[in-house]
Amino acid sequence: MKNIYIVGSINTDLVITTPYMPKAGETLTGSGFFVARGGKGANQAVAAARLGGKVVMCGLVGDDDFGKSAVKAFTEVGIDVSHIRAVSDVPSGTAVIIIEKGDNRIILDKGANAELSEKDIDEALKDAKAGDIYLTQLENPIEIIGYGLKKAKEKGMYVILNPAPANKDIVPYLKYCDLVTPNETETEIMGGKEFLLSQVPTLLVTLGGNGFEITDKNGSKHYDCIKIKPVDTTAAGDTLCGGLAAMLSKGKTLEESAIFGSKAASIACTRKGAQPSIPTLSEVENY
């Protein structure tokens, strides 16, 4: 089994449900407030670990309770935390998540995530080998994420970029990717499918409740997902990416890995929260 190296954000999510989005100056009574660990990088790391992968996480937290709690949660699912750095005088990343009728809206303070450096990448990848999986997103400084993509490619790793939140500044670095996994909105922001396929060999576009689509130079194929009634879509895409990476690390094909990741993502949508919603390997296999 190959190792999975994940470079990305580590956040704490403050979640509340609202009957509708308030107007300017309006105060609403919400419900179901809870605190959960999140961040796209962290979510994908936890998903990959819970779903059977051997994960090394690289990221930053503040020297605060949120950061310490996040690191503890990683160790509890078997993630290698030796490349998570705590920084002083900067808070851990925090996201305020508002849920309305099963859909989420997110306001993010990057905090310590903005301090990621090339040195952090170098240290994390010093023992990485050709064929290992590299997975990253765009909640850290774009130039550092781009550096990581290049570094991973130079090592012969299988490089996956989840371009979320979408940022066209990453385009010059797409040439280092083996697979890019945007949703429909991110695909449009990044220039559309045709443009992305001119930059990367394979594209996996997630389509929400309509499943996903894998496209390469040989054509495109659509895959349906499990039909469920969504409770909270937070971390659905992250769960798919983590499940995908876990199965690829075990030698499964891209198609097999994506189908498995999609199934895990569907299960996650039936539960509240980011990391709390991510299923285990046995839960997916027995669903």
Secondary structure by P-SEA (a helix, b strand, c coil): cbbbbbbbbbbbbbbbbbcccccccbbbbbcccccccccaaaaaaaaaaaaccbbbbbbcccccaaaaaaaaaaaaaccccccbbbbcccccbbbbbbbcccbbbbbbcccccccccaaaaaaaaccccccbbbbccccccaaaaaaaaaaaaaaccbbbbcccccccccccccccccbbbbcaaaaaaaccaaaaaacccbbbbbccccccccccccbbbbbbccccccccccaaaaaaaaaaaaaaaacccaaaaaaaaaaaaaaaaaccccccccccaaaaaac
